[in-house]
Amino acid sequence: MILLPLGHEQETVSRLPWVSFGLMGACLLVFLLTSVGTGVEEEIEEDVGAAIEYFLEHPYLELDPELLRMTLGGDEETAAIQIELLRETVKPDRETGREEQQGTLDRLTETALDAIRSHPFRRFGLVPASPSLLGIVSHMFLHGGWLHLLGNLFFLYLAGPFIEDVWGRGLFAGFYLASGFAAAALHMIVFLDSDVPMIGASGAIAGVMGAFLIRYAATKIQFFYMVGFLVRGTFWAPAWLMLPLWFAQQLFMAGMTSSSGTEGGVGYWAHVGGFAFGAGAALTIKLTDFEERVLRPVLEASAASTVLAKPALEEAQRARLRGAPREAWALLCDTLDRNPYDRDAGMALWDLARDHGWEPQASATAVRLVETELRAGDTDLALQHWFEVAVKVPTVTSDPAVLLRIAEECRSRGHHDWCADAVQRLLRAPPWRTSAVQNLRAAELVSGHDRRLAENAIEAAFSRSDLHPDERERAEALLSELKRAPVGG
């Protein structure tokens, strides 16, 4: 069975995630410098092959055990048995040539060892048996192939920008490196004598995933699944369910590799160490209210100082005060073209639009403003702006995940009409923008006060090919319950 994440409900950030993008760019650059067209692999294969071939022709000689450790991944016991079998079948032609033959093998072996030691993975990777400060840092930027690289970067892209957004760039950068150190530490503890280099950013990224679990536990993640070649589809599940399951799988696989006495080619213990550290760090921040008390005020103060440093916003304000609204509009639009999620410019543009009846032209900006405010936790302000734009621009819409969030918040506040309004807008979205799970959730939100709308949402869910059997049962149960209720119920 194949199970892959596709995305999640958190789709916007209030500031560009330069650290996350920088880490991704650094990994890509290091990969290109160390893995593409270097010829190192071919050189090692040739030199090691020459040494091993010569030894197989003269197995009565002594082979440097370091070459066995580096080429066999530490499986010296099996190698020793094979060597003894060879020695029983192949005897030296004459004792007088043995010293010369040993010298030849030693030279070939040293050449092979030099080639292996020059490989970037051994120079810059993390070797538990002989760790270095450089390797503890640099191993996080090395990858063994395009799939290894792109897989790690995708997971960093899914989680990194959102932790960076709420914690700030400086803390996030330090946290990412600390997660990598924690992952490396646990890997070294478990494989203390291993001579196999560990590479990859997955340990540090696992730390970011652990933090995402704590900070965005209720966020729904979309997954693609495929069983065999015929059964496939997508479904949504909350982070609090799926991420612990992933951690449990990594812990199980880590235990399996330890019991087998090998590392297995995947740093499962590094994943476990990174994830546990990330979740622990995020839980500490949450329990101490550090984000609200310290981080958010610092980030808001930084944003405020940035606004003061934006001449375009100041100039737009001056133009508005002197009665030149179109000039102010042009200046604000130019600022938003460069950064569509500039919250201050968005609020200024929407405020200007309300004063002059230009709400339709500013509706896209208002929707982005709502999305940013929901992400920042400013729910009341987000709903205020949504109500304003929804009244002035009846056709306005947003991403289905955002509309569901608005419907949930409205329902929790007793605004049933606005909850139904958000669901109606979701049902009008093109089918390719919504999922069966979203339609089903929409039905559940309005089932208590708008039966017909709930039935329409269930019908939309039934029409989807991605409706999972478990979700179909939920939908059928809800539909049966609705049919038993009075029409007005």
N, C-alpha and C positions, 0 to 999 in steps of 0.2 A: 504493500500500500504506500502510495506517495501522498504526503501532506505538506503543503507549502503555504506560508503566509503571503497574502497579496497586498494588504494594506489595513488600515484601521480608521476609526472615526475621527481621530485627531488629525486634521488635514492642514492646519495653518499654524504659523508661528508669528509672534509679534516683532521679531527681529531676525535678520539673516543669520543662520547658524554657521558662522565663519569657522569655528573650531571643528565642527563635524565635517564640513566640506574640506577643510584643510587636512584633516586626518585621512579622509578618503583620497584626496589628491596625493598626499605623501605616500600612501600605500601603493597607489597606481604608479607613481614615479619610481619608487624603489623596485617594484616588480619589473618595470621596463628596463631598468638599469642592470638588474641582476639575472634576469631570466630569458630575455628575448635576444637571440642572436649572439650570445657570448661565446659559445663553443666550449664552455667548461665541461658540460656533461660528456661530450664526445671525447675530450681529452682524458677525463677520468676513466671512462669506459675502456679506452685504448690502453692506458698505462696499467690499470688494475688487471685487465684481461691478459696483458703480457706477463705480469708477475704470477698470476694464478695458473696460467697455461704452463709456464716453465716449472712451477712447483708440481703440477700434476704429472709432468714428465719425469720429475725427480722427487717423488714424495718422501724419500729417505732423508732429504735435507730438512733444516729447521726453518719454519716460516714464522716471521714476526707475528706474535699474537695480536698486536695492535691492528694489523691489516684485517685479521679475522673479525675483530670487534667492529671495525668500521664498515665492513662489507656485509657481515652476516647479522647485524643488529644485535650482537651479544649472544647469539646461539652457538657458543663455542663448544658445548658438549657434543652436539650433533656433528659439528665439524671435526672434532677430535676423533670420534668413532670412524668417520669416513676416511680420515687420514691414516689411521691405523690399518684399516682394510687395504688401502692402497699400498702401504709400506710392506704388507705381507706378500703382495703380488709383484711389486716392482723392486728389484734389488740394484744396487750400484754396479755399473759395468766393471769398474775397478776403483779400488780405494784411493789410488794416487790422484785421480781427477776430482775427488769429492771436495777438496778445499777450494779449488777453482770454481766448481759449480756452485758452492755455497756463496762465494763472492759475487757471482753473477746474479743469483737470486736476491742477495742483499741489496745490490744496486737497483734491480728492477723493483724491489719492494719499497725502497726509499723514494724512488721516482713516483710510484703509485701513491705513497703516503703524502708526499708533497702536493700531488695533484688533488687528493681528497681534502687536505687541509686548506687548500686555496679556494675551495668551493665557498660561495657566499653564505650558504646555510651553516657551514661549520665555522666560518669566520665571524658571522654576525648573529647566528642563531643561539639558542640557549641550550648548552650542553650541561645537564645536571652534574655529571662527574667532574667537570671543570668549568664552573660558571664564571662569568665575568660581568662587571658592571655594564659594559657596552652591550653584551648579549642580552642582559635582562631588559634593556630598553629596545634595542634594535630588532629583537626577534618579533616584536609586535608589528613590524612593517614589512616583514618578508612573507611571501606566499609561494606555494608550490605549483601553481598553475592557474589558468584563467578561471576555472570553476571555483577553486579555493578562494581566489581574490574576489570575484564578483559575488559569491555567496556571502562572504563576510561584509563586503561593502553594502549589500542590500539590507542586511540586518542592522547595520549601523545607520543607514538612511531611514529605516523604519522607526528607530527608537532614539537615536542620538540628538537630532534637532529639537525634539520636544523636551528632553531633560535639560539640554543647553538653554532652551528658552526660559525655563522657570528657575534655573539655578544660576544662570549667568555664565559667560564664556570662561572666565578665570577659574571658577570653582569646577566647572565641567571638565576643563582640560586637566586639572589636577586629579579629579575623580577618575577620569579615564585611565590615566597613567597608573594611579594607585590600584585600580581594578586589574590592570595588566600585571602589576607586581604581585598582587595577591594570588592571581591565577598561576604565575610562574613559581611562586613560593610553594604552593601545594603540590604542583607537578614535581618540583625538585625533591620535596620531602618523600613523596611516594616512590620516585625513581632515582634515588640518591646516587646510585652507581652507574646510571645509564650513560652511555657514550653517544646516544642518538640525539642529534639536535632537534629542538622543538621550535617551530616557526608558526607565525600566524597571529592575526589580531583577534581571534575568536575569544580568547580569555578575557581581554579587556571589553570586548563587545558584550560578552555574557554579563559582565558587571553592569553595563548600561541597561541590558534587558532586565536584570534584577531590580534596578532602580525604577524602570518603567512599570514593573509589576506593582510596586508600592505606590508610586505617584499617580498612576493611571489604572488602578485595579479594575474599575468599572468599564473601561474603554473596550468596545467590541472590536475584535480583529477578524478580518475576512480571510478565509482559508480556501485553497484549492485542494481537492482530494481526487485520487484516481486509484481504483481497485482493479487490477488487471488492465485490460485495454478498453473495456466497454463501459464500466461504471465510473463516472466522473461527475464533478460538479463543484459548487462552492457553498460555504456556510459561514455564519458569523458566530463567534463565541467570545465571552469576556476574557480579558487578560488574566483575571484572578483564577480562572479555570485552566487555561491553556499553558500559561508560562510555568506554573508549578508542575504540570504534567511533563513539560519539556525537561525541567530540572530533574524530576524523578527518573526520566529516561536516561539522562546523562549520568546520574548517580548509579543507576543500575549497570550501565555499560562500563563505567569506571570500575565498579566492583568486579565485573567480568574480566577486564584486562588485568587487574591486580591478581586475581586468582589464577590466571593463565600464565603469569610471570612475564608477560610482554606488554609493550605499550600500545600495540594494536594499530598504529598509524594515525590515530586521532587522539588529541589531547583532552580526553574526557575529564580527567581530574582538574585540568586547567579551567575547563568550562564550569565545573562544580565550584572551584575556588573563586573564580571571578563573579559568578552569579550570586553566591552566598555573600561575598563582600559587598557587591552592589546593593543587594536587598537590605543588608544590615545597615549600610551607610544611609540609604534612603529612609529606612525605618527610624533611625536615630534623628534625622532631620525632621521627620514628621512628628515624632513623639515630643521633641523639644520645641516644636513650633518655630524652628530656625528659619524656615522659608518665609513665613509671614512676618516674623519679628525683625529679621536681618536682611534676607535676600531680596524680598520684594521692595522694601523701601530703598535699598541701594540701587536696584534696577530702575525703579521709577525716578529716582533722583538723577541717574545717568541719562534716562530718556529725556527728562526735563532739561538737563544741561545741553543735550543734543538739539532740542528744539530751539533753545536760545541761540545755538550756533548755526541755525538754518536761516540765512538771510531771506530766502524765498518766503518762508512763513511770516516773518516780520514784515516784509514788503507787502505781502497779501493783506495782512491786517491793516497796514497803513492805507492801502488802496481802498479797502472797504470803508474805513473811517472817513476818507475824503470823498466818498460817494462814487467810487469807480468799481462797482461789483464785478463787471466783466473782466477787468484787469486782474482783480483778486482771483476770480475763477480760473483764469488762464495760468496764473502762477501756481495755484494749488493743484491743478490738473497736471502741470509739468512735474511737480514734486511727486505726485502719485504715479505718474508714468515711470519714474525711476525706482520708486519703492511702493508698490500697490498696497502694502500693509502698514504704511506709516500711519499710526493711529491718530496722531495729532493733526496731520494734514487731512485725514479722512473726516474727523470730527468738525474741522473748520469748514470743509467743503459742504458737508451735510447741513451744517448750521446756516451757511450762506444760501444753500438751495432752498431751505425752508422759508427764509426771509423773502425770497424773490420768486417762489413758485416753480423752482427748477428741480423739484424732487425726481421726476422721471429720469432726467439726465444724470442724476447723482445716485440712482437706486443701486447700481452695481457697487459703488463705493460704500453705501450704507450697509449692504449685505456683507461685504468684507469686514466692515467695522463690527457688525454683530458677531461674526465668526471669531474675530480677534478677541472681543470682550468675553465671549463664552469660554474661550481657551484660557484667558487670564483669570477666570473666576468671577468676573463682574457681571453676574447673571441679571441683576435688576436693570442695570444700564443697557445690557444687550436686549432685554425684552422691551424696554422703553423705545429703543431705536427701531426694533422690529415692528412694534405696533405702529410707529410713525410711518415707516416706509410702506407697510402693508396697507394702511388706509389710503395713503396718497397714490400708491402704484399698485392697483389690485392684481396686476399680472406678475408681480415680482415673485421670484422663487429663489431657492438656494440649494445646496447639496442635500440629498436625502438624509444624510446623517445629521446635518445641522437642523433640518426641519423636524426630525424626530426628537432632537434635544430640546428644541423650542416647545414641541408638543408636550414633552415630559415635564418641563418646567412650568408650563401653563397649567397642566393638570394638577401638579402638586400645589399650585397657588389658588386652585378653584376657578381658573379662567377657562371654563369648558368650551366656550364659543371660540376662543383663540386656539385652543388645543385642536378642535375640529377643523379650524381654518388651516392650520399647519399640515394636518393630515390630508386635507383636500388638495393642497398644493403639492404634496408628495405624490399623491396618486395621479396628478396631471403630468408628472415628470416622464420623460421617455423611458421605456422599459429597460434599456441598456444602462440607465443610471441608477436603477434601484435593484434590490435583491428580494427574494421571497421572504427572508427573515425580516427585512425592514417593513414589508407590507404586513406581515403577521404582527409585528410589534405595533404598528400603527393601528391595526384593528383592536388590539388589546387596550390601547390608550383611550380609544373612544367608545369601547363597548359598553361602558356604564352610562353614557348619556346620549349616544347617537347610534342607534341600532343599524339603520340603513347604511350609514357611512362605514361602520365596522364590517357589514356584510360585503360592501364593495371592496374593502381592503382585503378581506379573506379571498374573495373571488380573484383579485389581482395576484395574490400569493399562489392560489391553485393553478393559475395560468403559467407559472414560472417553471422552467425545467430544472432549476436549482433547488427546488423544494425538497428538503431531506425528509425521509420517512417519519422521523421523530417529530419534525416540525409540522408535517401533514396531520399527524395525530393531534397535535395541539390545536391546529386550525379547525379540524373537524369537531373537536370537543367544544371549542369556542362557538362555532357556528350552531351546534346543537343547543348550546346554552342560550344563544341569542334567539333561536326560534321558539324556545319555551317562554321567553320573556314577553311582556306586553309590547306593542308596537312603539309606544312612547318611552319605554324603558331603556 
